[in-house]
């Protein structure tokens, strides 16, 4: 198991929403900021995307994919600064879509992805607000974009599963490409490639409930306790057991939010001998008991405030 795989598995959403749109200029679409991660790709023609200021618009070109992290509205249009409609108005205005074969038409894909819990939020926080990736940097992106476009053109048996898997591939390629090049990549991602720390990190992630000690983690890393602790702090910015506690609390919050385990079950899953020990640790870490924390939480449903001539939803228990 590698750590990126572990984070993606724990952060998977209950469904993905896609839309493929064929439209003739002039056109413009405004998308709300409730989508945790929006995915946009132009398969033919051109488009511009911006957040608040059209002067900072980025051009969307075939062979590229742009990811937009949620939080604020963004706009997609045939030209920077063009008037943009809300999704319902856009759908009504462009109900009669242009033929996909028309050379003047723009064909673009919109996707929405919702990560689960704090593990997913950590992945999102590591990304810039807008990230554009080119197939010139990562050639497989072009193939995935074209497959998505083709799959959304017609409804076929098994389409939901295909879209679901294509989105997985797309996200892995995007995250991996950005993390390789970005100085702001998560520290755990860089540390996972460090042979001094790789084994210990994998062990903590695979079995957070084990009563790990620094000497035990150092031993499986093939280092002395002092050398392991020093390398860990230098690379990840915290002591090994502090990292372990933070990871356990991240998993605990996700368990509390999901509601599938009681406190005893969560305590066992994240390495505490009793519900009381877990509650004490959770209160020390968060300032409130786990039950009170759970009551404060609310989960927003996945929505795609977008349009398309062939919308599709891939819903799978991933």
N, C-alpha and C positions, 0 to 999 in steps of 0.2 A: 504494500500500500504506500502511495506517496501522499504528501499532505494536501496538495491541490485536489487530488481525487477525493480525499476525505472531506475537505471543506465543501466541494461541490455536491457530494452525496448527501451530506447533512443539510445543505442549503436548498435542495431541490424543491421546486414549487409543485402544487397539485395540478397545474395546467399551464399551457402556453397559448397565447392568442396571436394569430397572424392575420394580416390582410394584404391582398395584392390589389393595387390600384392602377388602372389605365386611364389617363386623363389628358385632355388637350389644354395648352395654355390659353388664357391666363387661369391660374388656380393658386390657392393657398389654403393651408390647413393649420389650425392651432390645436395642439395637444396639451392636455392638463398635466400637472406635475405629480399626479398620484401614482403613475406607473413607476415601479422601482427601477426597472431598467428597460429602456426602449431601444429597439434595434431597427435601423433603417438602412435600406440598400436600394440603389437605383439600378435596374437591369437594362434600361434603355433611355436615352435622353439625358436630361440634366435637371438638377434641383438644387435649392439652397436651403440650409437649415441654420437657425439661430435661436438663442435664448431670448434675452431682453432687447439687445441692440442689433439691428440688422447690419450695422457696420462691421460687426464681428462674425458675420455669417460664414459658414464653411460650405464649399461646393460638394455636392454628392455626385460622384461619378461612377459609371459602371466599373465593376471590379473592386470597389471599395465597400466597406461597411462602417457605419457610424453608430456608436453606442452612446446613449444619453442617460445619465444617471438622474433619477427622480429628485423632486424637490421644487422645481420651478417649471412653468410651462415652456414649451418650445414650439417653433414654427417651421413648417416645411412649405416651400412655394417654388413656382417656376422661376422667380427672380428674387433677389434679396430685397427686402422691404415691401414686398407685395402684400396687398390686403389678404388677411387670413380669416377663414370662417371657422366657427365651431363645428365639431363633427356632424351633428344633425343637419345643420345648414349646408355643409359641404356635400353630404350624401344626397340631399334633395336637389342641390344645384347640378350635381354631376351624376344623376341617376342613370342617364343614358351615356355609358362610358364609350370612349372612342375605341375603334377596332385596334386590337393589339398590334396588328400588322401595319398600321398607319405610321409612316416614318416621322411624322410630326408629334406623335403621342409620347408622353412620358410614362414609363412603367416603373413603379417602385413598390417596395415591400415595407410594411411596418410590422413590428413584432413587439409583444409585451412579455416580460418575464418577471415573476414575483418570487423572490427568495424567501426561504423560511427562516424565521428567527434571527438570533444574534450572530450565528455563524455566517448566514447570508449577508447580514448587514456589514460584517467585517470585510467580506469580499468587495461589496459595493464601495465601502469607504476607501478602499485602496485604489479605486479607479478615479481618473479625472472626471469633471462634469461632462465633458464631451471627448470622446475618443474615436478617431478615424483610423482605420487600418486598411492598408492597400494590399492587393494580391501581389504587388511587386515585392512586398516585404514577406508575405506569407501566402504563397501560391495556392494552397488548399482552400483559402477563403473564396476564391473565384468559383471553384467547383461547388462549394456548399451553397453560395448565393444562387447559382444557376439551378441547382437541384431544388432549392426552395421555390424559386419562381416557377419552375416547371410543375412542381407538385401542387401549387396553388391554382394552376390554370384550370384544372378539371378535378372533379371529385372521383376518387378511386377507392376501392376496398383497401382497408388498412392505412388510409391516409393519416389518421390521427397519430398512429404509431410512428410513421415515417417523419412527420413534422416534429414530433417530440424528440426523436433521436437526432434529427438534423440540428435542432436548437442546442442540444447538448454539445454536439461537435462544434457548432459555431461559437458557443461560449468558451469552451476549452481553448480553441484556437485564439480567440480574442484576449482572454485573460493571460494565457501563456505568452503571447506575443508582447503584450504590454508589460507584464512583470519582468520579462527578460531585459527590456530596454529601459525601464523606469527606475530612477533612483528612489522613488516613493513606493516601490513594491513592498509588500508586507515583509517584515523581518523573518517570519517563519518560513516564507518562500525561499529567501536567500539561504537561511540556515539549513533548509532541507537538502540543499546540494552540498553541504559541508560534511565531509566524511567523518569528522570528529563528533558531529552532533546528530547526524541523520538517523542512526539506529535508536538513540534515546528519544528523539522526537517522535518517531514512528511508534515506539513502545508506549509512550504517554497517550498518544492519540488512539491507538488500538485498544488500550485497556486503562481508561481513566480511573476506573474503580480500584485498581491495584494500589496497595500502600507503598508507593515508590519512595525510595530514599536516594539521596545524592550518591552515596557509595555504590548502590545498586545500579543507578543510571550510568555512573562513571565506569563501572565494570563492564557493562554491555557495550560501552563505547570504546573499550580498550585503553582508557586513560586513567591516570591517577585522579583522586577526588579533586585535588587542587587544580590540576590542569583542565579537567572537565568543567568545573565551576567557573574558572576564568574564561575559557573559550565560550561558554554559554552566555555569560554576562556580556562579554565583548560583542557577541554577534546579535543577541536578542535584547540586550538592554535591561535584563532582569535576571534574578537568580533562578535556578531550575525549579525549585519548589514554588516560587512565586508564579512562574509561568504555568506550572501544573495547576495551582489553585485558580488562576484566572481562567484556564481552559475548563476546569471542572465547573466553575460558576457559569461560564458561557453555556455549557451543556445543560446545567441545572435550569437556567432561565428558559431554554428551549423546551425542556421537559415540562416545566410549570406552564408555559404558554400552551403547549399541546394538550395538556390535561389527561394524558393516557396513563400516567403513573401517580400513585399517591406518594406522600412524603417519604414513607419507608422505602418504596421502590426507587425513588430518585436518590435517596441517601446511598443505597446500595450501588446504584449505577455510577455514581460519581465519587465513590471512595470514602464514605463516612459510615461509621459503625452503627449509627442509630439515627432516627429522625431528629432527636434532640441535638446530637452533634452536628448534623447537617444544618438545622435551623440556626444554631449558634454561629456557625461559620458563615452562613448566608447573611445573617443580620450584621455580622462584623464587616462583611464585604460590601453590603448594599445599604445598611442603615435601617432596614425594615425587615420583618419576618417574611419568609417565603409566601405564606398565605396572603398577607397584605399586598405583596408585590404582584401576585397572580391576579388579584382582584382589580388592580389598576390597569391591567393589560387589555387591549382590544385588538382584534385582527381585522384588517380591511380586506375585502374581497379583491381578487385580481380583476382589473378592468382594462380594456384597451379602448381609449377614446379615439378610435381611428375608423377608417372606412376602407372599403375595398369591393371590387366586383366579385371576388371569391373569398370571403372571409372563412376562416377555418379555426377551429379550436382543437388543440391536442390535449386531451385530458387523460393523464395516466397516473397511477399511484406509483410515483417514482421513489 
